[in-house]
Amino acid sequence: EPWQLGFQDAATPMMQGIIDLHHDIFFFLMIILIFVLWMLVRALWHFHYERNPIPERIVHGTTIEIIWTIFPSIILMFIAIPSFALLYSMDEVVDPAITIKAIGHQWYWTYEYSDYNRSDEQSLTFDSYMIPEDDLELGQLRLLEVDNRMVVPAKTHLRMIITSADVLHSWAVPSLGVKCDAVPGRLNQTSIFIKREGVYYGQCSEICGTNHAFMPIVVEAVSLDAYVSWV
């Protein structure tokens, strides 16, 4: 919708933690902004050339220097403790029920559900292309809808293995709190736990070429029964 501001609704505990940390840091930011603005206005008022034509010259103040060194350190400590906890939890991979591999291409995504591979049958693999604007149906989102969505079960621990077949890409879904680089020749992994059913949109967040803006990501979280039927 026009004039929207802020984050998308969090669909994972990780994204909720990111939003909470943002709000906590914004609280400290507002305090610092108000204090600095007050100091600036106060200095401009009291040191105006008409009110104070011969200002007192202060070249050193030990007390104030100690204060403005200690207070920022305390503020940084209050910011660092929750951010370290969030970073640790983002790097922690809980024992996953399903592993999905996302492979970035110029300019589309390939998804592999390797848990269902068998030696005598084809693996569950499909490509996900953006639907051209001329082929969109009523209600589908321009530049965001794909022909094959990545379907996953809600309320299930998932592991995403992300790589690239050509250049640098980045698999990012804002409402899931996921942004992981796809690097050729390297496997990066991240964990996802989607709290509710729904459709979540993302885009490649690495400038990967002329069609960088046309390789969206669509994750559809469904019930476990629906997921089994889809598989």
Secondary structure in CASP SS format (residue, H / E / C, confidence):
PFRMAT SS
TARGET T0000
AUTHOR 0000-0000-0000
METHOD secondary structure of the structure
MODEL  1
E C 1.00
P C 1.00
W C 1.00
Q C 1.00
L C 1.00
G C 1.00
F C 1.00
Q C 1.00
D C 1.00
A C 1.00
A C 1.00
T C 1.00
P H 1.00
M H 1.00
M H 1.00
Q H 1.00
G H 1.00
I H 1.00
I H 1.00
D H 1.00
L H 1.00
H H 1.00
H H 1.00
D H 1.00
I H 1.00
F H 1.00
F H 1.00
F H 1.00
L H 1.00
M H 1.00
I H 1.00
I H 1.00
L H 1.00
I H 1.00
F H 1.00
V H 1.00
L H 1.00
W H 1.00
M H 1.00
L H 1.00
V H 1.00
R H 1.00
A H 1.00
L H 1.00
W H 1.00
H H 1.00
F C 1.00
H C 1.00
Y C 1.00
E C 1.00
R C 1.00
N C 1.00
P C 1.00
I C 1.00
P C 1.00
E C 1.00
R C 1.00
I C 1.00
V C 1.00
H C 1.00
G C 1.00
T H 1.00
T H 1.00
I H 1.00
E H 1.00
I H 1.00
I H 1.00
W H 1.00
T H 1.00
I H 1.00
F H 1.00
P H 1.00
S H 1.00
I H 1.00
I H 1.00
L H 1.00
M H 1.00
F H 1.00
I H 1.00
A H 1.00
I H 1.00
P H 1.00
S H 1.00
F H 1.00
A H 1.00
L H 1.00
L H 1.00
Y H 1.00
S H 1.00
M H 1.00
D H 1.00
E C 1.00
V C 1.00
V C 1.00
D C 1.00
P C 1.00
A C 1.00
I E 1.00
T E 1.00
I E 1.00
K E 1.00
A E 1.00
I E 1.00
G E 1.00
H E 1.00
Q C 1.00
W C 1.00
Y E 1.00
W E 1.00
T E 1.00
Y E 1.00
E E 1.00
Y E 1.00
S H 1.00
D H 1.00
Y H 1.00
N C 1.00
R E 1.00
S C 1.00
D C 1.00
E E 1.00
Q C 1.00
S C 1.00
L E 1.00
T E 1.00
F E 1.00
D E 1.00
S E 1.00
Y C 1.00
M E 1.00
I C 1.00
P C 1.00
E H 1.00
D H 1.00
D H 1.00
L C 1.00
E C 1.00
L C 1.00
G C 1.00
Q C 1.00
L C 1.00
R C 1.00
L C 1.00
L C 1.00
E C 1.00
V E 1.00
D C 1.00
N C 1.00
R C 1.00
M E 1.00
V E 1.00
V E 1.00
P E 1.00
A C 1.00
K C 1.00
T C 1.00
H E 1.00
L E 1.00
R E 1.00
M E 1.00
I E 1.00
I E 1.00
T E 1.00
S E 1.00
A C 1.00
D C 1.00
V C 1.00
L C 1.00
H E 1.00
S E 1.00
W E 1.00
A E 1.00
V E 1.00
P H 1.00
S H 1.00
L H 1.00
G C 1.00
V E 1.00
K E 1.00
C E 1.00
D E 1.00
A E 1.00
V C 1.00
P E 1.00
G C 1.00
R C 1.00
L C 1.00
N E 1.00
Q E 1.00
T E 1.00
S E 1.00
I E 1.00
F E 1.00
I C 1.00
K C 1.00
R C 1.00
E C 1.00
G E 1.00
V E 1.00
Y E 1.00
Y E 1.00
G E 1.00
Q E 1.00
C E 1.00
S C 1.00
E C 1.00
I C 1.00
C C 1.00
G C 1.00
T C 1.00
N C 1.00
H H 1.00
A H 1.00
F H 1.00
M C 1.00
P E 1.00
I E 1.00
V E 1.00
V E 1.00
E E 1.00
A E 1.00
V E 1.00
S C 1.00
L H 1.00
D H 1.00
A H 1.00
Y H 1.00
V H 1.00
S H 1.00
W H 1.00
V C 1.00
END
